[in-house]
Amino acid sequence: MGNPRGVKRDFGALETRRFEPVKLFGKSLNNSEIGRRLKVSNQTVSRWRKEYQDGGSVALRSAWRILRQLRWSVQQPVGRALERNEARIEDWKQRRWPEIKKKPKKRGGRSFSSTKAV
């Protein structure tokens, strides 16, 4: 999900896209049909519908507008933490992880169901 590095998102277009289903909500179409028409997932339409019902058009407007106006952006860590203890991490991976890791369940015996082929 998201855009490739260096490609900026068009937040105006994304906001416009969130308002497209509002016209279709009143036409008694279900979320699946709206999703097919707009080429988005059923869950996305469901989320948009709930946001619209709870907060109206304001709820569908773009988020964190103030931060963008201040020219702030989402930050990602540059590297690993200086406090990182590689020896303890390796010890945890070798000892603790195998203990808590989910293991495949052992297969039971043969089924004696009369509907299964033997």
N, C-alpha and C positions, 0 to 999 in steps of 0.2 A: 504494500500500500504506500501511497505517497508519490512524490515526484523524484526523478533521477537527480543526482547531485547537480547543483547549478541551475536547475530549472525552477523558476518561481511559480508559485500557485497564483491563479487568478481568483482572488477572494470575492471579487464582484460577481464573477460568473457562477461561482459556487453558491453564493447567496441567492442569485436569481434562480438557480436550479432548485433550491429548497422551497421556493414559492410556487413552482409549477404544479405540485400536487394539490395545492389549496383550491385551485379551480376545479379539480376533479373530485375533491372530498364531497362537495355538494351534489354530485351526480349519482350518488348511491352506488359507487363502484367499490369493490373490496380492494384490500391492499395488494393482492396478487395481480389484479388487473391493472391497477395504477402502476405497479412496479414494472409490468411488461411494457406498458406504453412509454414509460420514462426510462426504461433500461436501467433500473436500480433494483436492489434486493427487496424482498418482502419485509424484512426486518427494518430496513432503512425507512420505507414508507410508514411502517408502524410507529417508529420513533418520531418521524416528522408529524404524524397525525396526533400523537400524544402531546408533543411539544406545542402544537397549534391549539389543541383543545385546552391545555393548561394555561398557556400564556398568550395566545393569539399570534398575530403577525410579528410582534416584537420578539417572541421566543425563537422565531426562525431566522432572525437577523444574525449577521456574523458575530462570533464571540471574540473576546479580547481585543476589541477595536481600540480601546485606550492604549493598550500595550503597543499595538502597531503604530499608533500615532506618535508614541514616544520613541519609536524606532527600536523597540525591544523585540527580541525573538527567542524562540525556544533554544535552549543551550544543550549541548551534548558534551559529556566528559571528554577531555582531550586524551587522557591516558589513564593508567591505573593509579590507584591511591598509593602515596608514599608509604603509608603505614602497613601496606600489604605484606604478610608474612608467608613467603612461598613455602617454607619448610612445613608450617602448620597446615597449609592448604593441601600439600601433597600427602601429609600424614592422614588428614581427614578423608581424602579421596581413597587412600589405600585401606583404611581401617573402618571408618564410620559409614561411608557411602555404601559398600556392599551389604552392610547390615540393614540399612533402611530402604535400599532399592527394591522396588517391586519385582518379584520373580514370577515367571509364568506358572500358572496352576498346573499341578500334576493331572494328567488325564486319567479319568476313571476307567473302570472296566468296560466291557462291551455292553451295549444297550440290549435289553431284552424286550424292547418294544416290538409288538407284532406288526407295526407299520413300517419299520425300517428293514431294508434289505440286509440279508446276512452275508 
